[in-house]
């Protein structure tokens, strides 16, 4: 990396177009956007050192980034749109012109700033977001801001609507406008669903060794699949040094001698639980694990032979705290993977059925929340807590499992199937979803988020059943709120 640095004072920049021109005319090397006073308070080698471990470094959460684009939370539960603690380093993309530094080659790769946006900060956040979803490492570090914080809001509703239009499906923009009561036209922009790929610093040189790990498989009423899941781990190119099966199958349904084919493997153990729950079973395995690195796996899955080798490679060649892999259905292959999921990038989903993660990190965030024992959302909840805690979750497109999605056992055992649909008299929204809304989102958004889920449910019903769904909705809501209160009591 060239250490030549171009300093740009945003107070002399009148528009996004002007900033584009200023960066384009900069020498190859590092571009630093900040005030003259802050730039002078920093040492150049301090900036250079900070950028060795990131593709884009910023202090946005100390300024407008803390509250910018917050209404996007109304149309997505993606944790990247939550706001981590501004006092600690984390992986938020909400960069601002108060302090932002990157190599010019990244600017060239991203083809500059999007001039559709009205404010500098909106364009810079969009740029930072594109770097992140393109596979670059975006890092928030408050230590690079030496001055007191302040500033006013500059990002407009129109800027936010442009962002939604750019990155979300058309129906999300309609929902967003409905929920914000915005019906004005937005500028015509080109929608680009596949970001430019950044050959950045997310994964690089080898920095540590992973020699051993524990694989944890929770299971309930899935004996038709479980033996194949275990065998796929034993046949892996990098097999686990310990396998813990946590069996919650009711005593009456347990098969005598089922584990006999594996008794010769002294590193395979079975723990029986009389009280079933996806969270408590995984937590039991985590507590019993001998090794620092843990592979969370599902009982109705088969991992590809190189799946664990790829998890190992990613963890060894990055500062990731978690490598989350991909799942394919039977009959699918690499060609079935969407282009946006074919390269390393900061993850927006986490799969506890194919996840390589540090035991100490799991313990630091409270492991798997037991409020999700019998409902969907445990993966997303863990991902949110990791993101908000400043931990790195990287999508690993090379770590692949085949997921059979068994129609019995697992969460099916507890009647949990869908996020945006319920049985005739079932609770809606799903109680775990309502629990998550109350746990992570501001009170001012809660009613709107519930409304958004009600509107999204329309996509899972035909006209007649959806009308019946709406008629029964008051009862469904009462059930949901009642069950959510119970979940809150049993949460970690």
C-alpha positions, 0 to 999 in steps of 0.5 A: 500500500502506498503511504502517500495521503491526500487530505480533503476538508469537507467544509470546503466541499459543496456537493457530492459531485464536488467530493467525487471530483476532489477524490478523483483528482487525488494521488493514488494512495490514501484518501483522508476526509476530515476537518483540518483540526482533526487531521492535524491532531492525528499522526499520518503513521497512525492513520496508515497503521489503522488502515492496514487492517481495514479497507475503510475506516471511519468515526461515523457513529460519533456523529450523524451515523448514530441515527442516520437511515434508522427508518430502514429498520421498518422494512428489514430485520438485517442487523447491519441497520442496527446501531452498535455502541459508539464507544467501542470498535465495531463493523458499522458501515455508517461513515460520515465526513467527520473522519473517513479514510480509504485507499483510492483504489477502493474508490476506483473499484466502487466507481466513486460516490453516487450523485443521486444522494443530496447530502455528503453523508448519505453518499459516503454511507452508501459508498461505505455500505457498497464496500461492505457488501462487496466484500471489503472490511469496514471498521468503525473506530472512535479513537481517530476522532480527536475533537469533541462531537457535534453536528446536525442532521443532513440526510433527508427522507429522500436520501433514505428513500433512494437508499431503499430503492437502490438495495431493496425489492420494489415492494420494500420501497412501497412498504417503506413509503407507506410506513413513513407516509412518503409518496413523493417520487424519488430520483430515477436511479439504476438499481444494482443488486450485485455489488462490485467485488472488493479484493479487500482485507477481510481475509488475508495472510494467515494469523493464527492456527486452528488445530482442534474443535468441537462439533455440536449437533442438537437432535430431536426425532430425527434418527432417519437423518442424524447418522448421516450428519455424524458420518459426514463430520467423520468423513470431513477433510478436517474432522472434529476432535470432539462431537457432542450430540444433544438428544432431546427425543422423548424417551418413548421415541428413542431407539435402543442401540442407535449410537452403537455404530459410533461407540468405537469413537471415543471422541463422540458423546451423547447427552440426553435432555428430557426438556427439549429446546433448540437453544438449551440443547446447543448451550448444553453442548457449548458448556461441555465443549473441550475446545475453544472453537466450536462448529454448530451443525444440524441433525438433518444436514450433510457437510461437504468434505471440504466444508470444515477446511474452508471454515478453518481457512477463513478463521485462520486468515482473518480476525473473524469471530464467526464463519457462517457457511451456506446451505444448499438443498438436495440436488443443488450445486455451486451454480445454485448460489446467488452471485452476491453470496459467492465471495467473502463479505460481512454477513447479514445472516447467521446459520447455526446449522453451519457455523464455526465460532469461538466458544469464548465469544459465544459465552461473552454474548450469552450463548443462544437465547433460551427465549427461542427454544421453541420458535424461529429466530435464534440464529438472527438473535445471535447474529444481532448480539454479535454485531452489536457487541463489535464481533465480526461475522463473515459469510463463507461461501466455500463452507457448504452443507446440504440441508434436507429440511426434515418435515419432522423433528427440530422446530417442527416438533414445536409447531414452528414453521414460518415467520410471515404466516400462522395456523388458523388460530395461531399467534401472529406475529410469531411470539419470538418475532415480537420478542425480537422487535421489543428487544432490539428496536425503539418503542417508536418503531414497534407498532410500525414493525408489527404493521409491516409484518401484517402487510408482509403476511399478504404474500403468504396467503391468497385473497380469501385466507388473508381476509380471514387472517385479518378477521382473526388478527385481534385474537392472534395479536393477543396470543402473540403478546401473551406468549411474548411475555413468557419468553421475556421471563425465560430469556437469558 
